[in-house]
Amino acid sequence: MTQVLIPVILLGGLTLIFGAFLVFSAEKFKVKKDERVEKIHEILPGIDCGACGAPGCAAFAQGVVEGTYAVNGCKAGGVEAADKISEIMGVKNEDTSTEKVSVLCCLGDKETAKRIAEYDGISTCEALHLMGGDKGCQYGCLGLGDCVSACPFDAIEMGEKGLPYVIEENCTACGICVETCPRGLFELIPKDQDIYIACRSYDDARTVKQVCSRGCTGCTLCTRVTEGGIIEMEGKLAKIQWNKIKDNKMLEPALEKCPANTFVKRSELRKKVKGEQLKINAK
């Protein structure tokens, strides 16, 4: 009997010793989780869009606490999220950047742009772009909706004329559409600016006129009727210098004088978009 008890007692003793050691080690070397990470994570939209540069909201929250990402790095959460995160971190949100919105820099819908081919392949803009496109304009919107699929906020829809349109009420200016479009046709512009140029064609005037009735022909008139160098030529294409604009009225002469009617007023476009959206929803 004694011969049986001794091994049992020894084994039990060793078990207690190893158990105590494991408990001590776990307590001694455990990584304490910063409560701020969880608090920040709760504030974030939780859609893991990646616009902040992190692989997801959890990684962003961890990165903020570790100093990898700025408190105002969540584009989807905007100013409200940045202020709350700043409060948690005990710092001041010094973000002075202008609130932005995404716009499509193309007017080449089914009625405006000339088509030169019929595409019968993978139904993505990326695939069609690799094939050279089906429009005469090599810079124009391909209209297969990669931007619609990529937008995590349902802020882009396809219109009945073959162009996507931005639902500004849903747009967070995350920039995903900018990165997704294979032809780089989306731009984030200051939300307080109502006028922008909706073209990305660098072709000469003759080529542009042959393939699109509203493309920029590079006539430079807009640069001459506006002041302060707010519009500059980038090759054959007029480009707005947003950092030089002091008020929205500075672009009005370009809107009024552009012979190709390439400048767009967002406020008027929104009315058309809402009307078109109602038509689509009614079908």
C-alpha distance (Angstrom), angle and dihedral (degrees) to the residues before:
residue distance angle dihedral
M1 . . .
T2 3.80 . .
Q3 3.80 89.5 .
V4 3.83 89.0 57.4
L5 3.82 97.1 44.5
I6 3.81 96.8 50.6
P7 3.83 95.5 61.8
V8 3.80 91.0 43.3
I9 3.80 91.8 51.2
L10 3.81 91.3 46.5
L11 3.79 92.1 48.6
G12 3.79 91.5 48.1
G13 3.78 90.9 48.5
L14 3.79 92.3 50.3
T15 3.80 89.9 48.2
L16 3.79 91.2 53.7
I17 3.80 91.8 47.1
F18 3.83 93.6 49.0
G19 3.81 91.0 43.8
A20 3.79 91.5 51.7
F21 3.80 89.8 47.2
L22 3.79 92.2 51.8
V23 3.81 92.2 48.5
F24 3.80 90.5 48.8
S25 3.83 92.1 47.4
A26 3.80 92.9 48.1
E27 3.78 91.5 50.8
K28 3.80 94.0 41.9
F29 3.79 98.4 47.6
K30 3.80 103.1 28.3
V31 3.81 116.3 127.7
K32 3.75 108.5 -120.3
K33 3.81 111.5 -135.9
D34 3.76 114.5 -132.5
E35 3.80 108.6 -122.1
R36 3.80 89.5 -144.7
V37 3.81 90.4 69.6
E38 3.79 92.1 62.2
K39 3.80 92.7 43.6
I40 3.80 91.8 51.9
H41 3.80 91.5 45.2
E42 3.80 90.1 55.7
I43 3.82 90.6 55.1
L44 3.81 95.3 51.8
P45 3.85 121.9 91.6
G46 3.80 91.1 -112.8
I47 3.80 96.4 -139.1
D48 3.82 96.3 116.7
C49 3.81 91.3 -137.8
G50 3.81 93.9 159.4
A51 3.81 94.1 -139.3
C52 3.81 89.5 128.3
G53 3.80 91.3 59.9
A54 3.81 94.7 -107.1
P55 3.83 121.7 110.4
G56 3.80 90.2 -118.4
C57 3.80 146.7 -18.9
A58 3.81 94.2 -82.8
A59 3.79 91.4 52.9
F60 3.80 90.3 47.2
A61 3.81 92.1 51.6
Q62 3.80 90.4 50.2
G63 3.80 90.3 46.1
V64 3.80 93.0 52.4
V65 3.80 91.3 54.7
E66 3.80 90.7 46.5
G67 3.79 92.0 47.6
T68 3.81 95.7 -113.0
Y69 3.81 95.1 116.6
A70 3.78 130.5 36.9
V71 3.81 120.5 -112.0
N72 3.80 88.5 -115.8
G73 3.80 94.3 47.3
C74 3.81 96.2 108.2
K75 3.78 103.5 92.5
A76 3.77 93.5 -178.9
G77 3.81 92.6 54.4
G78 3.79 92.3 48.0
V79 3.78 125.5 -173.9
E80 3.80 94.6 -27.4
A81 3.80 93.4 58.1
A82 3.81 91.8 42.1
D83 3.82 91.8 54.2
K84 3.82 92.6 49.5
I85 3.81 92.7 46.6
S86 3.81 90.1 48.3
E87 3.79 89.4 53.8
I88 3.81 91.7 51.1
M89 3.79 91.5 48.4
G90 3.79 92.3 45.0
V91 3.79 93.7 -125.0
K92 3.77 135.6 113.7
N93 3.77 120.6 -100.9
E94 3.78 101.3 -126.7
D95 3.77 96.0 178.4
T96 3.79 106.3 139.2
S97 3.79 95.9 164.8
T98 3.78 118.3 130.1
E99 3.79 117.7 -104.2
K100 3.80 109.0 -106.5
V101 3.77 141.2 -159.9
S102 3.79 132.6 -161.1
V103 3.81 120.9 -111.1
L104 3.79 132.2 -176.0
C105 3.80 111.3 -121.8
C106 3.79 97.1 -152.0
L107 3.80 135.1 80.8
G108 3.78 96.7 -177.8
D109 3.78 101.5 123.1
K110 3.81 125.4 155.5
E111 3.80 92.0 -78.1
T112 3.81 97.7 42.2
A113 3.80 107.1 39.8
K114 3.80 126.1 59.5
R115 3.79 117.7 -123.4
I116 3.78 118.8 -146.4
A117 3.80 102.0 -179.1
E118 3.78 145.6 25.7
Y119 3.78 112.6 -121.6
D120 3.81 119.9 -148.7
G121 3.78 107.2 172.5
I122 3.79 143.3 82.9
S123 3.78 105.9 -14.5
T124 3.80 99.4 -125.1
C125 3.77 132.1 103.9
E126 3.80 89.5 -128.9
A127 3.80 92.3 58.4
L128 3.81 93.7 43.8
H129 3.80 90.8 47.7
L130 3.82 90.5 54.3
M131 3.82 87.7 52.7
G132 3.81 90.5 53.9
G133 3.80 97.9 -102.5
D134 3.78 131.6 -95.2
K135 3.80 98.6 -104.4
G136 3.77 130.0 86.6
C137 3.79 88.2 -126.0
Q138 3.79 108.3 76.4
Y139 3.81 89.8 -159.8
G140 3.81 99.4 47.8
C141 3.80 131.2 111.5
L142 3.80 112.8 -83.1
G143 3.79 93.0 -152.9
L144 3.81 100.8 -143.5
G145 3.78 94.7 119.5
D146 3.81 107.8 -118.1
C147 3.81 86.0 145.9
V148 3.81 91.1 53.5
S149 3.80 92.0 53.2
A150 3.80 93.5 44.6
C151 3.81 98.5 49.1
P152 3.83 107.6 98.7
F153 3.80 92.9 -164.1
D154 3.82 100.3 55.2
A155 3.79 87.2 -118.2
I156 3.81 96.4 137.2
E157 3.79 128.4 61.3
M158 3.78 133.5 172.5
G159 3.78 115.8 -109.6
E160 3.77 124.4 -139.7
K161 3.82 90.6 -109.1
G162 3.79 93.6 60.5
L163 3.79 102.2 -98.0
P164 3.80 127.4 108.4
Y165 3.77 117.0 -123.8
V166 3.79 130.2 -157.1
I167 3.80 119.5 -121.5
E168 3.78 96.0 -146.5
E169 3.80 94.7 -163.4
N170 3.82 88.1 65.8
C171 3.80 99.2 36.8
T172 3.81 116.0 109.0
A173 3.82 96.0 177.9
C174 3.81 89.6 -119.8
G175 3.82 90.3 152.3
I176 3.80 96.9 -131.4
C177 3.81 91.7 124.2
V178 3.81 89.3 51.5
E179 3.79 90.4 55.5
T180 3.81 94.7 40.8
C181 3.81 101.8 51.7
P182 3.84 106.8 91.7
R183 3.79 89.9 -150.8
G184 3.80 97.1 46.7
L185 3.78 94.7 -122.0
F186 3.79 99.3 147.8
E187 3.79 121.9 83.3
L188 3.79 132.2 -177.1
I189 3.79 108.1 -132.7
P190 3.83 132.2 177.0
K191 3.78 108.6 -78.6
D192 3.80 91.6 -137.8
Q193 3.83 90.8 61.5
D194 3.79 113.2 88.5
I195 3.81 99.2 -173.9
Y196 3.80 129.7 63.8
I197 3.80 139.0 155.4
A198 3.80 113.2 -104.0
C199 3.79 103.9 -155.8
R200 3.79 137.9 85.9
S201 3.79 100.7 -178.8
Y202 3.80 118.4 130.1
D203 3.81 93.9 -175.6
D204 3.80 123.1 119.7
A205 3.80 120.3 -93.9
R206 3.81 95.4 -99.8
T207 3.81 93.3 52.5
V208 3.80 93.1 45.3
K209 3.80 93.1 51.3
Q210 3.81 91.0 50.8
V211 3.80 94.0 56.5
C212 3.81 107.4 27.4
S213 3.79 133.8 27.9
R214 3.81 94.6 -153.6
G215 3.79 104.0 38.4
C216 3.81 123.7 124.0
T217 3.80 108.9 -96.9
G218 3.79 95.3 -168.1
C219 3.80 93.6 -117.7
T220 3.86 90.4 148.2
L221 3.82 91.9 -139.6
C222 3.80 91.0 125.7
T223 3.79 90.9 57.2
R224 3.80 90.4 53.5
V225 3.80 99.5 46.7
T226 3.81 94.3 48.2
E227 3.80 127.8 69.4
G228 3.78 136.3 -136.7
G229 3.80 96.4 35.7
I230 3.80 90.6 -81.9
I231 3.81 90.7 148.4
E232 3.79 122.2 47.0
M233 3.77 132.3 176.3
E234 3.78 118.8 -112.0
G235 3.75 99.2 -168.3
K236 3.82 105.5 -59.4
L237 3.80 94.0 -17.3
A238 3.80 127.6 87.8
K239 3.82 113.2 -132.6
I240 3.79 127.0 -166.4
Q241 3.81 116.0 -130.7
W242 3.79 99.0 -145.0
N243 3.79 94.4 -174.2
K244 3.81 90.4 62.9
I245 3.80 96.9 52.7
K246 3.79 115.7 102.0
D247 3.80 98.5 178.0
N248 3.78 138.4 5.0
K249 3.79 94.5 -110.1
M250 3.79 90.8 70.5
L251 3.81 89.9 77.5
E252 3.81 96.5 47.2
P253 3.85 94.9 90.7
A254 3.82 89.5 56.0
L255 3.80 91.0 49.1
E256 3.81 91.4 50.6
K257 3.81 98.7 41.5
C258 3.82 103.9 38.8
P259 3.84 104.5 117.8
A260 3.82 92.3 -154.8
N261 3.81 94.2 48.4
T262 3.80 88.9 -127.5
F263 3.79 96.6 145.2
V264 3.80 115.8 88.5
K265 3.78 133.7 -155.8
R266 3.80 109.1 -140.9
S267 3.79 93.5 -153.7
E268 3.81 91.1 57.4
L269 3.79 92.4 42.2
R270 3.81 90.7 54.1
K271 3.81 90.1 57.0
K272 3.81 90.8 52.4
V273 3.79 91.2 45.4
K274 3.79 92.7 52.2
G275 3.79 90.5 49.1
E276 3.80 91.5 49.0
Q277 3.78 91.1 45.7
L278 3.79 90.5 54.6
K279 3.81 90.0 52.0
I280 3.80 92.1 51.3
N281 3.80 93.4 46.8
A282 3.80 90.6 49.4
K283 3.81 92.4 57.3
